[in-house]
Amino acid sequence: MISVNSNEGAGSVGIMTNLSYMRIMESVDNGVSRSFFKRFVTKYAYARHSRKETADLIVDALEFMYTPWPDNNDKYALRTQLVNLASDNGYFAPSHAVADIHSQVAPVYLYEFAHRSRFSFTAEWMGVDHGVNAAYDFGQPLVPIWPFQHSEADNNVSMFIMTGYANFARSGDPSVSDVAWERFNSSHRAYLRLDTNPKMAASFNPRRMSFWNEYYPKLAQVKFDTEKEVVSGARAGITMATSFQAVLVFILAKFLI
């Protein structure tokens, strides 16, 4: 069983702006500007690729992929896309890559935890951030002495996922009551979307998953013809040296004859 939360990268977007390799030092709580978006994407790419040519290539690809067309100046849409970028690269794409591999040899069940708790301690825009599912996996909303009173919906979501794990441990099938949990495979990427109304879905953001798992690795391995650049530079140096020698011979000949 593999799980991801709907907005995995929300918290990390704000944190990364203050890290030493980013140093943007601006709050994202009220959205982000177009220039912020550009700086974030650029620093994100350069932090992962030491070669300038490769980093520039990745910057262009990320900017095109995650610009919220046609709302490319909408500060909230731009922030959402940065969250998607961090979520895809750090959580969603790796989870799907692993699910693809394991599904070739064993049953795999994937789910998206999409329920925001009644008592969330993060900003509303962060949605269902990384780690918030853990309390539901272990039944925290059902604890009667818990200081924060959870809603009935919170209780139901927690009971559902705990029942799913228990069923998976007993029989290998996490299906719960009338929700038949389909297996994930590479041709039909089925997954359960878990909220107050759990239901099956398929192909989680396929374009974004394909970008990171198929296209991005090819970009990162692009070979640049550095030898040609070096040779061209050397030829230029030889040409200049030859010209200098010709001028020197002309001057010596003129004054010595």
C-alpha positions in Angstrom: 0.0 0.0 0.0 1.3 3.4 -1.0 -0.2 6.7 0.0 0.3 10.4 -0.9 -1.4 13.5 0.4 -3.1 15.9 -2.0 -0.8 18.8 -1.2 2.4 17.1 -0.1 4.7 20.0 -1.0 2.7 22.9 0.4 4.8 23.2 3.6 8.1 22.7 1.9 7.5 25.5 -0.6 7.5 28.1 2.3 10.5 26.4 4.0 12.6 26.1 0.9 12.5 29.9 0.2 14.5 30.4 3.4 17.1 27.7 2.8 20.6 28.6 2.1 20.5 27.4 -1.5 17.3 29.4 -2.2 17.6 32.6 -0.1 14.5 34.2 -1.7 13.3 35.2 1.8 9.7 36.1 0.9 6.5 34.8 2.4 4.2 32.8 0.1 1.1 33.1 2.4 -0.4 35.8 0.1 0.5 34.1 -3.2 3.7 34.7 -5.2 4.7 37.1 -8.0 5.8 36.1 -11.5 9.3 37.1 -10.6 9.2 35.0 -7.4 8.0 32.0 -9.5 10.9 32.4 -11.9 13.5 32.7 -9.2 12.1 29.7 -7.3 12.2 27.5 -10.4 15.7 28.7 -11.3 17.2 28.1 -7.9 15.3 24.7 -7.6 16.9 23.5 -10.9 20.4 24.9 -10.1 20.4 23.2 -6.7 20.1 19.8 -8.4 22.3 20.3 -11.4 25.8 21.7 -11.2 26.3 22.1 -14.9 24.9 25.4 -16.1 23.8 24.2 -19.5 21.8 21.3 -17.9 20.3 23.6 -15.2 19.2 26.1 -17.8 17.5 23.4 -19.8 15.7 22.2 -16.7 14.6 25.7 -15.8 13.0 26.2 -19.2 11.2 22.8 -19.0 9.9 23.5 -15.4 8.8 27.0 -16.2 6.8 25.8 -19.2 5.4 22.8 -17.4 4.2 24.6 -14.3 3.3 28.0 -15.5 -0.5 28.2 -14.9 -1.5 29.0 -18.4 -3.4 31.2 -19.2 -3.4 32.7 -15.6 0.3 33.1 -15.6 0.1 36.3 -13.6 -2.3 35.0 -11.0 -0.4 35.0 -7.7 -2.4 32.2 -6.2 -2.3 30.0 -9.3 1.5 30.5 -9.4 1.8 29.4 -5.8 -0.4 26.4 -6.4 1.9 25.4 -9.3 5.0 25.7 -7.1 3.2 23.4 -4.6 2.5 21.0 -7.5 6.2 21.1 -8.5 7.5 20.3 -5.1 4.8 17.6 -4.6 5.4 15.9 -7.9 9.2 15.8 -7.7 9.4 14.9 -4.0 6.4 12.6 -3.5 3.9 11.9 -6.3 6.3 10.9 -9.2 8.6 8.7 -7.0 5.5 6.9 -5.5 4.2 6.2 -8.9 7.5 5.0 -10.1 7.8 2.6 -7.2 4.2 1.4 -7.7 4.9 0.7 -11.3 7.9 -1.5 -10.4 6.2 -3.4 -7.6 3.0 -4.0 -9.5 4.9 -6.1 -11.9 5.5 -8.8 -9.2 2.9 -8.2 -6.5 -0.5 -6.5 -5.9 -0.2 -2.8 -5.3 -2.8 -0.5 -3.8 -2.4 3.3 -4.0 -4.4 6.0 -2.3 -4.5 9.8 -2.2 -5.3 11.2 1.3 -7.5 14.2 0.4 -9.3 15.0 3.7 -8.4 18.2 5.5 -9.0 17.9 9.3 -11.5 20.0 11.1 -8.5 21.0 13.4 -5.7 21.9 11.0 -2.8 23.9 12.3 -1.6 25.0 8.9 -2.8 27.8 6.7 -6.0 27.1 4.7 -4.1 27.3 1.4 -1.8 24.4 2.4 -4.7 22.0 2.1 -3.8 18.4 2.9 -0.1 18.9 3.6 2.6 16.2 4.1 2.2 14.1 7.2 -1.4 15.0 8.2 -2.6 11.6 7.3 -0.6 9.9 10.1 -3.1 10.8 12.8 -5.9 9.1 10.8 -3.8 6.0 10.2 -3.5 5.5 14.0 -7.0 6.5 15.0 -6.3 9.8 16.7 -9.7 11.4 15.8 -11.4 8.5 17.7 -9.5 9.0 21.0 -12.2 10.3 23.4 -9.7 12.2 25.7 -8.1 14.1 22.8 -8.2 17.8 23.6 -9.5 18.8 20.2 -12.9 17.5 19.3 -12.9 16.0 15.8 -15.9 16.0 13.5 -17.9 13.0 12.6 -16.3 13.2 9.1 -12.8 13.0 10.7 -13.9 10.0 12.6 -15.3 8.2 9.5 -12.2 8.9 7.5 -9.9 7.5 10.2 -12.1 4.4 10.7 -12.1 3.8 6.9 -8.3 3.9 6.5 -7.7 1.8 9.6 -10.2 -0.8 8.4 -8.4 -0.8 5.0 -5.0 -1.4 6.6 -6.5 -4.2 8.8 -8.1 -5.9 5.8 -4.9 -5.6 3.8 -2.9 -7.2 6.7 -5.5 -10.1 6.9 -6.2 -10.9 3.3 -4.0 -8.7 1.1 -7.1 -6.8 -0.1 -7.8 -3.4 1.6 -11.3 -3.0 0.2 -13.8 -1.6 2.8 -17.5 -2.6 2.9 -19.0 -1.3 -0.4 -15.8 0.3 -1.7 -13.9 -2.1 -3.9 -10.3 -1.0 -3.9 -8.8 -1.8 -7.3 -5.2 -2.8 -7.8 -2.7 -0.4 -9.4 -0.9 -1.4 -12.5 1.1 0.3 -15.2 -1.7 0.2 -17.8 -4.5 1.2 -15.5 -3.2 3.4 -12.7 -6.1 3.0 -10.3 -6.0 4.7 -7.0 -8.4 5.4 -4.1 -9.2 9.1 -3.4 -9.8 9.1 0.3 -12.0 11.9 1.7 -15.5 12.0 3.3 -16.7 10.1 0.2 -14.0 7.5 -0.7 -14.0 6.5 -4.4 -11.8 5.0 -7.0 -10.1 7.1 -9.7 -7.4 6.5 -12.3 -4.4 8.1 -13.8 -3.3 10.6 -11.1 -2.1 13.8 -13.0 -0.7 11.6 -15.9 1.1 14.5 -17.7 2.9 15.6 -14.6 3.9 12.0 -13.7 5.2 11.4 -17.2 7.2 14.6 -17.1 9.1 13.5 -14.0 9.4 9.8 -14.6 10.0 9.8 -18.3 10.9 13.2 -19.8 12.9 14.8 -17.0 15.5 12.0 -16.7 16.2 12.4 -20.5 16.7 16.2 -20.0 19.1 15.6 -17.2 21.2 13.3 -19.4 21.4 15.6 -22.4 25.0 15.6 -23.7 26.5 19.0 -24.6 29.2 19.2 -27.3 31.9 20.7 -25.1 34.6 19.3 -27.3 33.3 21.3 -30.2 33.3 24.4 -28.1 36.9 23.8 -27.0 38.0 23.0 -30.5 36.3 26.1 -31.8 38.0 28.2 -29.1 41.4 26.6 -29.9 40.9 27.3 -33.6 40.1 30.9 -32.9 43.3 31.1 -30.8 45.3 29.5 -33.6 43.9 32.0 -36.1 44.8 34.9 -33.9 48.3 33.5 -33.4 48.8 33.0 -37.1 47.6 36.5 -37.8 50.0 37.9 -35.2 52.9 36.0 -36.7 52.1 37.3 -40.2 52.1 40.9 -38.9 55.3 40.3 -37.1 57.0 38.9 -40.2 55.8 41.9 -42.2 57.2 44.4 -39.7 60.5 42.6 -39.5 60.8 42.4 -43.2 60.0 46.1 -43.7 62.7 47.3 -41.2 65.4 44.7 -41.9 65.4 44.9 -45.7 
